[in-house]
């Protein structure tokens, strides 16, 4: 059985998720398709459910490598788990062609592309850090504006009115822990 897994990083990427679902169905995923909208570094319950659902002889089908794994090590761990279960992996858009881990050459290609993708991501992050450092040196980068600190007066006022931390958090659209932290700082 072909089992599909589709993922986008945010809920705003609805069109991307729909496109993945369309492509997976066109590739023969008709019975079981797992979908989620969550960052690759966050907990992914649908990926876990997908990996648990797969049985010997199945093929896990994804549209792109980055929809499945967040790093080379993560990808290789997934592939090892699939191998243990007797499950193949098929990636539809793999540098212009598809790859299937049923063959040794497919496994080699997958490992090489995963390493290159991770290298590319690490280089991008390094360039980003360098750019931020330069912007800080030039006085052009201030960082994210502290949103919770901007609400300190409102938190204090509502607290003095006798409103509880949970109600304050809800009213000001902030975390309850942030309310407690601000109240603690204000009392010192």
C-alpha positions as CSV (number, residue, x, y, z in Angstrom):
1,X,0.0,0.0,0.0
2,X,1.2,3.5,-0.8
3,X,0.9,5.6,2.4
4,X,1.3,9.4,2.1
5,X,2.7,12.0,4.4
6,X,2.2,15.8,3.8
7,X,3.3,18.7,5.9
8,X,3.6,22.4,5.8
9,X,5.3,24.5,8.5
10,X,2.3,26.8,9.3
11,X,-1.4,26.8,9.0
12,X,-1.2,29.8,6.6
13,X,0.3,27.4,4.0
14,X,-3.0,25.8,3.1
15,X,-2.4,26.0,-0.7
16,X,1.0,24.1,-0.2
17,X,-0.7,21.4,1.8
18,X,-3.5,21.0,-0.8
19,X,-0.8,20.8,-3.6
20,X,1.0,18.1,-1.7
21,X,-2.2,16.1,-1.2
22,X,-3.0,16.4,-4.9
23,X,0.5,15.2,-5.9
24,X,0.4,12.3,-3.5
25,X,-3.0,11.1,-4.7
26,X,-1.7,11.4,-8.3
27,X,1.2,9.2,-7.3
28,X,-1.0,6.4,-6.1
29,X,-1.8,7.3,-2.5
30,X,-5.5,6.5,-2.3
31,X,-6.1,4.7,1.0
32,X,-4.1,6.4,3.7
33,X,-2.8,10.0,3.7
34,X,-1.4,11.7,6.9
35,X,-1.3,15.5,7.0
36,X,-0.2,18.1,9.4
37,X,0.7,21.8,9.6
38,X,3.6,22.1,12.0
39,X,7.3,23.1,11.9
40,X,9.8,20.4,11.2
41,X,11.5,21.0,14.5
42,X,8.3,20.8,16.6
43,X,6.6,17.6,17.8
44,X,4.9,16.0,14.7
45,X,2.2,13.6,15.9
46,X,1.0,12.8,12.4
47,X,4.6,11.7,11.3
48,X,4.7,9.5,14.4
49,X,1.3,8.1,13.4
50,X,2.5,7.5,9.9
51,X,5.6,5.6,11.0
52,X,3.5,3.5,13.3
53,X,0.9,2.7,10.7
54,X,3.3,1.5,8.0
55,X,3.5,-2.3,7.5
56,X,5.9,-4.6,5.6
57,X,5.6,-4.1,1.9
58,X,4.2,-0.6,2.2
59,X,5.8,2.4,0.5
60,X,5.9,5.8,2.3
61,X,5.4,8.5,-0.3
62,X,6.3,12.2,0.3
63,X,6.5,15.1,-2.2
64,X,9.9,16.5,-1.1
65,X,12.6,15.5,1.2
66,X,12.2,18.5,3.5
67,X,8.6,17.6,4.2
68,X,9.8,14.5,5.9
69,X,13.1,15.1,7.7
70,X,14.8,18.1,9.4
71,X,18.4,16.9,9.0
72,X,20.5,14.1,7.4
73,X,20.7,12.3,10.8
74,X,16.9,12.5,11.2
75,X,16.3,11.2,7.6
76,X,18.7,8.3,8.1
77,X,17.0,7.4,11.3
78,X,13.6,7.4,9.5
79,X,15.1,5.3,6.6
80,X,16.6,2.8,9.2
81,X,13.2,2.5,10.8
82,X,11.5,2.0,7.5
83,X,14.1,-0.7,6.5
84,X,13.5,-2.5,9.8
85,X,9.8,-2.6,9.0
86,X,10.4,-3.6,5.3
87,X,8.9,-0.3,4.1
88,X,10.3,1.6,1.1
89,X,10.5,5.4,0.8
90,X,9.5,7.3,-2.4
91,X,10.2,11.0,-2.8
92,X,8.3,12.5,-5.7
93,X,10.3,15.7,-6.3
94,X,13.9,14.8,-5.8
95,X,16.0,17.2,-7.8
96,X,13.7,16.9,-10.8
97,X,13.2,13.2,-10.6
98,X,11.9,10.7,-8.0
99,X,13.8,8.4,-5.8
100,X,12.9,5.1,-4.3
101,X,14.9,3.5,-1.5
102,X,14.1,-0.1,-2.7
103,X,17.3,0.0,-4.6
104,X,20.9,0.5,-3.4
105,X,21.4,3.4,-5.8
106,X,18.2,5.0,-4.5
107,X,19.5,4.8,-0.9
108,X,22.8,6.3,-2.0
109,X,21.1,9.2,-3.9
110,X,18.9,9.9,-0.9
111,X,21.9,10.0,1.5
112,X,23.9,12.3,-0.8
113,X,21.0,14.7,-1.3
114,X,20.1,14.8,2.4
115,X,23.7,15.7,3.2
116,X,23.7,18.5,0.6
117,X,20.4,19.8,1.8
118,X,21.7,19.9,5.4
119,X,24.9,21.6,4.2
120,X,22.9,24.2,2.3
121,X,20.7,24.9,5.3
122,X,23.7,25.3,7.6
123,X,25.4,27.7,5.2
124,X,22.2,29.7,5.0
125,X,22.0,30.0,8.8
126,X,25.7,31.0,8.9
127,X,25.1,33.8,6.4
128,X,22.0,34.9,8.4
129,X,24.1,35.0,11.6
130,X,26.8,37.0,9.8
131,X,24.2,39.4,8.4
132,X,22.6,39.9,11.8
133,X,26.0,40.5,13.4
134,X,26.9,43.1,10.8
135,X,23.5,44.8,11.2
136,X,24.1,45.0,15.0
137,X,27.6,46.5,14.5
138,X,26.1,49.1,12.1
139,X,23.3,49.9,14.6
140,X,20.6,48.7,12.2
141,X,19.4,45.6,14.0
142,X,17.6,45.9,17.3
143,X,16.1,42.5,17.6
144,X,12.5,41.6,18.1
145,X,10.6,44.2,20.1
146,X,9.8,42.8,23.6
147,X,6.0,42.4,23.3
148,X,5.4,41.3,26.9
149,X,7.3,44.2,28.4
150,X,5.2,46.6,26.4
151,X,2.2,45.3,28.3
152,X,3.6,45.8,31.8
153,X,1.5,48.8,32.6
154,X,-1.7,47.1,31.5
155,X,-0.8,44.0,33.6
156,X,-0.1,46.1,36.6
157,X,-3.4,48.1,36.2
158,X,-5.5,45.0,35.8
159,X,-3.8,43.3,38.7
160,X,-4.5,46.3,40.9
161,X,-8.2,46.1,39.8
162,X,-8.3,42.6,41.3
163,X,-8.2,40.6,38.1
164,X,-6.4,37.3,38.3
165,X,-3.4,36.3,36.3
166,X,-5.3,33.8,34.0
167,X,-7.9,36.5,33.1
168,X,-5.2,39.1,32.5
169,X,-3.3,36.7,30.2
170,X,-6.5,36.0,28.3
171,X,-7.5,39.6,28.0
172,X,-4.0,40.8,26.9
173,X,-3.4,37.7,24.6
174,X,-0.3,36.6,26.4
175,X,0.9,33.6,28.4
176,X,-0.1,33.2,32.0
177,X,3.6,32.6,32.9
178,X,4.5,36.0,31.4
179,X,1.9,37.7,33.6
180,X,3.3,36.0,36.7
181,X,6.9,37.0,35.6
182,X,5.8,40.7,35.0
183,X,4.0,40.8,38.4
184,X,7.0,39.4,40.1
185,X,9.3,42.0,38.5
186,X,6.9,44.8,39.3
187,X,6.7,43.8,42.9
188,X,10.5,44.1,43.4
